[in-house]
């Protein structure tokens, strides 16, 4: 299936969960806010959200610093 992640096309396997995608991208779920098809996804739902072909995701990663 093909997704759009932060404005760029990304091919991934069918049936992938949002949590699985974050793992494949090397992103820590607790440090990412996800918007799927213009709606924010609650972090507690990441394991249960199954992505679909054509989904548009915006991944916002928190970066600490001083």
C-alpha positions in Angstrom: 0.0 0.0 0.0 1.1 3.6 -0.4 0.9 6.3 2.2 1.8 9.9 2.2 4.0 10.7 5.2 4.9 14.4 5.8 4.1 15.1 2.2 6.2 12.3 0.7 5.0 9.0 -0.7 5.9 5.9 1.3 5.3 2.2 0.3 4.7 -0.2 3.1 3.1 -3.6 3.7 -0.7 -4.0 3.9 -2.3 -4.3 7.3 0.4 -2.3 9.0 -0.6 -0.6 12.3 0.4 3.0 13.1 2.6 1.6 15.9 4.3 -0.7 13.4 4.9 2.1 11.0 6.5 4.2 13.7 8.8 1.2 14.6 9.8 0.8 10.9 10.7 4.5 10.8 12.7 4.2 14.0 10.5 6.7 15.9 9.6 6.3 19.5 5.8 6.4 19.9 6.0 8.5 23.1 7.9 11.2 21.2 5.6 11.5 18.2 2.2 13.2 17.6 0.3 11.8 14.6 -2.3 13.4 12.4 -4.0 10.9 10.1 -6.2 12.2 7.3 -6.4 15.6 9.1 -7.4 14.2 12.5 -5.1 13.7 15.5 -4.7 10.2 16.8 -4.6 9.5 20.5 -1.3 7.9 21.5 -3.2 5.1 23.3 -4.8 4.1 19.9 -1.5 3.8 17.9 -1.4 -0.1 18.3 -5.1 -0.4 17.1 -5.0 2.0 14.1 -4.6 -0.1 11.0 -3.4 2.1 8.1 -5.1 2.0 4.7 -3.9 2.7 1.2 -3.9 6.4 0.5 -3.8 7.5 4.2 -2.1 10.9 4.7 0.0 11.1 7.9 1.8 14.0 9.5 4.3 12.9 12.1 5.4 15.6 14.5 8.4 14.5 16.5 9.4 16.2 19.8 13.0 17.1 20.2 14.5 18.0 23.6 17.3 20.4 24.0 18.7 23.1 26.2 
